[in-house]
Amino acid sequence: MHLRYRGRASARPGLALIAGLLLTVTGPSAALAQSSAVAAPPILDLGEALARASAADPAATGWDARLGAAQASVRQAGVKPNPSLGFELEDLAGSGTYSVLDRTEATLSYQQTLERGGKREARIGLARAGAEVTRRRRDVRRLDLLRDVQVAYAEALSAEADLLIAEARLVAAQSAQTDVDRRVRAARDPLFAGSRAEAATAQAEIERDQARAAARNARDVVARYWGGAADFALNLETFFGAVPPSGDRAVAVADLALLEAERDVATSNVRLEQSRAVTDPTLRAGFRYFGDGNDVALVVGGTLPLRLHDNNKGAIDRAISERSAAEADITAERVLREREIARLMARMAASATESERLRAEVIPVAIRAVEQVRDGFNRGGFQYMNVADAERALADARARRVAVLRQFHLDQAALDRLTGRHAALASSNLNAERR
């Protein structure tokens, strides 16, 4: 929703229109009236902004590569140890009877290590748990992106509301200057009163231009999330319509799932270290050729490491401690998140209440005060400073409401991130990318 005021004519009707917009949420009829008068750009709602940013996420390719690497790790973990071929020459050279090459013995053997204790299964479990951690980190990172987009969108809405206030100040200053100029021409006010009103109008115009630039820059920030142009408008109904959050809120699945996946990695690491405490025998079989007589014989053998010094106890204890730490992190995160959710919901409820009271109790009285002071000023009962003070009080009330609503929507973005409100949107975009 955009309002633009050019020139200094029709100051009072413009002031009344902006006052109505700031006083209450604009209804569909007002929006249709504006669209019929001016060909407005299309409205970009929050859902569309989130969808565009999610689809254009530049980090998606990197996460796909990480997932590919994790799947390769799973495949590699299931590979058995390679066998080995051995070749030995005995009695190749020596003294006495062993100085002749005919007494040389050659042995060709095939050797294979047999894994025991579930090492292969433990490796596969650890690799799969690591792949799950990568997936969950990608989900968490995508939720963080959507939160950032929602924050930028809230900032853009706030900038648009600030622009409305700045335009209202300019219309009010133009109207006051018109009244003061008329009184100066009638010799009812001194010349400096006209100069003061003109300076106030110039200052209001500067503030309006700055607010307009800030609103444009805020829309550009939103559009940069998908590399597009800020050729859209924002619906301020969503900004002024602050609804307190309900009490039924669940903690985001992605964050706890990431912690649980990290705990599963620690658990899988415990199993792996325990399996490494079991020794692996090596079996060997081959043929031996005797140079003295050209005979061939079958040779079998094997080795079994002895657990005299290293039983991997320290590594097992370390893995168990890491698993305990991961479980404690999950418990602590649940408590901290529930506490933060409760804090945000309480502050949002207070912001919504304050915004509504400002709209219903403060702003109408401030508007009435402005009208009364202006009527008295036109009859000669007040000075220009009385009008300026009344206008300033009205602008401050409006600005306070916008500030409260801005904080409300920033808290909404933080709450939506904690509760995983947009997790389905992130998942749907990831599924579309995979297809």
HELIX and SHEET records of a PDB file:
HELIX    1   1 ALA A   11  LEU A   23  1                                  13    
HELIX    2   2 PRO A   28  ALA A   37  1                                  10    
HELIX    3   3 LEU A   46  ALA A   55  1                                  10    
HELIX    4   4 ALA A   60  ALA A   77  1                                  18    
HELIX    5   5 GLY A   96  SER A   99  5                                   4    
HELIX    6   6 LEU A  101  ARG A  103  5                                   3    
HELIX    7   7 LYS A  119  ARG A  185  1                                  67    
HELIX    8   8 LEU A  191  ARG A  224  1                                  34    
HELIX    9   9 GLU A  237  PHE A  240  1                                   4    
HELIX   10  10 VAL A  253  ARG A  276  1                                  24    
HELIX   11  11 LYS A  313  ARG A  357  1                                  45    
HELIX   12  12 LEU A  358  VAL A  362  3                                   5    
HELIX   13  13 ILE A  363  ASN A  378  1                                  16    
HELIX   14  14 TYR A  384  THR A  419  1                                  36    
HELIX   15  15 ALA A  423  ARG A  434  1                                  12    
SHEET    1   A 4 SER A  84  GLU A  90  0                                        
SHEET    2   A 4 GLU A 105  THR A 113 -1                                        
SHEET    3   A 4 THR A 282  PHE A 290 -1                                        
SHEET    4   A 4 ASP A 295  THR A 303 -1                                        
END                                                                             
